[in-house]
Structure formats: structure tokens, C-alpha cells
Amino acid sequence: MSFIEIKPRSFVYLLQPKPVAIIVSVDSDGKPNGMTAAWLTPTSRDPPLLAVAISPKRYTYELIKQSRDFTVNILDASMVNESEFFGSYSGKSIDKFKNSRLTLIKSKTVKSPYIGEAVTALECSLYSEHPAGDHALVIGKVEKAYVREGLLEGDIYDPSKVKILLYLGGGKYTTTLDKLIT
Ligand SMILES: Cc1cc2nc3c(=O)[nH]c(=O)nc-3n(C[C@H](O)[C@H](O)[C@H](O)COP(=O)(O)O)c2cc1C
């Protein structure tokens, strides 16, 4: 076996594909904005915490710092256009929800709503924030977790019932196989 060497900055693509989420946050008037994010990982079960790497340049970063909550909305493979749209424009200059078919549902525990068409939606309060290079690690505490009915086998996704959207990088996506390999 031989390896090719790539630029260290391109390592990010070697950790993908990753599930894609739209992070929803609100401004001080309650107006929602969504941003596509793939750099997302759990960090704790008890308390239930997740980290999302958000560049301080994003409008979403500003909104979360201000409102101190957000929702994480996992997409399926039919939502690739929404992933690209919410990941290509800034809420600073356009109302992305007004220009999309996605609908919003009022959350129970946080100000930010969640997306009605998502596979999974997590209501998160801001737990902490950490500088991490050109992105910041934004840690959310999962206050409520919802998944569309009929998609789970026990606690985990049934791959024959749901096609999670997975981001490879460079505008390319894939999804899961229909069956388990083990
Ligand atoms: C598939 C995909 C994944 C992305 N993942 C992230 C991410 O994890 N963190 C991030 O800061 N930006 C990510 N982006 C870029 C933001 O979604 C993009 O800059 C967006 O326009 C920011 O919107 P906002 O300014 O309304 O917050 C991603 C974009 C795409 C298309």
C-alpha cells in the first residue's frame, strides 16, 4: 500500500462524509435564520452536549451569542438544494426562510424554532463557547430531541427507512446504503 500526501489544510475532507444540519437561530425580534453546518459532533451524553464549529464570520455566530440558543436540524438526501442554499447566502443580506419551502415549528424550551421537514431536530441552549482557530466551538446542551416517526430501529436510524444527507466537501454529497453491513 502506498500513500499520497495532501496539504494539511485539506485534512477536513478526509473526515467526511458527515451528516448535514441546518442550524436555526433568531435575532432580537425573533426573526429566524438558518445556516448549513457539517462540522458537528456530540461531546457528552450526560449532560447531553454537542459541538458545532461555527466561523465567527457567520451571521449565525452573532445571533447565537446574542440569543444563547439554537436548533440543530438534520437533513435527508431530498434536501440537498436546501443545504446548498442555506450554506451559500448570509442571513445578514437575505431572509433565507422566506425564500425557501422549509417551514418552522415553535420550540418548547428555546427561542429558536426547528424545521418541520427535518429528519431530526434538537433544541439546544448555549452551554459554552471556545475559540478554535478560524472557527469557534459552540457547545449546545440538548434540551429536547425529536425524530420523525417510523425512522428508528431501537435508538438508531434504520438505513432502509431514512437516507441521511452526507456532505463530502466541494459541493458534493452522498447518502447511506439501504442496509446494515454488520
Ligand atoms: C454543506 C455545507 C456545510 C457547511 N458547514 C459549515 C460549518 O460546519 N461551519 C460553518 O461555520 N460554516 C459552514 N458552512 C458555511 C455556512 O453555511 C455559510 O457560510 C452560510 O452562508 C452562513 O450563513 P449565515 O451568515 O446566515 O450564518 C457550510 C456550508 C455548506 C454548503
The ligand as a MOL file (V3000), in Angstrom:
LIG
                    3D

  0  0  0     0  0            999 V3000
M  V30 BEGIN CTAB
M  V30 COUNTS 31 33 0 0 0
M  V30 BEGIN ATOM
M  V30 1 C -22.5650 21.5670 3.1950 0
M  V30 2 C -22.0780 22.7960 3.9390 0
M  V30 3 C -21.5440 22.6600 5.2200 0
M  V30 4 C -21.1230 23.7890 5.9430 0
M  V30 5 N -20.6440 23.6240 7.2060 0
M  V30 6 C -20.2720 24.7100 7.9350 0
M  V30 7 C -19.8340 24.5490 9.2790 0
M  V30 8 O -19.8250 23.4470 9.8360 0
M  V30 9 N -19.4640 25.6710 9.9550 0
M  V30 10 C -19.5010 26.9230 9.3930 0
M  V30 11 O -19.1500 27.9110 10.0650 0
M  V30 12 N -19.9400 27.1000 8.1220 0
M  V30 13 C -20.3360 26.0250 7.3870 0
M  V30 14 N -20.8030 26.1840 6.1130 0
M  V30 15 C -20.8770 27.5540 5.5470 0
M  V30 16 C -22.1220 28.3330 6.0270 0
M  V30 17 O -23.2920 27.5350 5.9520 0
M  V30 18 C -22.3090 29.5910 5.1240 0
M  V30 19 O -21.1890 30.4380 5.2800 0
M  V30 20 C -23.6070 30.3390 5.3850 0
M  V30 21 O -23.8580 31.1980 4.2940 0
M  V30 22 C -23.5960 31.1390 6.6950 0
M  V30 23 O -24.8760 31.7040 6.8590 0
M  V30 24 P -25.1900 32.9070 7.8900 0
M  V30 25 O -24.2180 34.0390 7.5730 0
M  V30 26 O -26.6310 33.2480 7.5850 0
M  V30 27 O -24.9930 32.3640 9.2700 0
M  V30 28 C -21.2220 25.0780 5.3620 0
M  V30 29 C -21.7610 25.2200 4.0650 0
M  V30 30 C -22.1890 24.0940 3.3600 0
M  V30 31 C -22.7920 24.2460 1.9790 0
M  V30 END ATOM
M  V30 BEGIN BOND
M  V30 1 1 1 2
M  V30 2 1 2 3
M  V30 3 2 2 30
M  V30 4 2 3 4
M  V30 5 1 4 5
M  V30 6 1 4 28
M  V30 7 2 5 6
M  V30 8 1 6 7
M  V30 9 1 6 13
M  V30 10 2 7 8
M  V30 11 1 7 9
M  V30 12 1 9 10
M  V30 13 2 10 11
M  V30 14 1 10 12
M  V30 15 2 12 13
M  V30 16 1 13 14
M  V30 17 1 14 15
M  V30 18 1 14 28
M  V30 19 1 15 16
M  V30 20 1 16 17
M  V30 21 1 16 18
M  V30 22 1 18 19
M  V30 23 1 18 20
M  V30 24 1 20 21
M  V30 25 1 20 22
M  V30 26 1 22 23
M  V30 27 1 23 24
M  V30 28 2 24 25
M  V30 29 1 24 26
M  V30 30 1 24 27
M  V30 31 2 28 29
M  V30 32 1 29 30
M  V30 33 1 30 31
M  V30 END BOND
M  V30 END CTAB
M  END
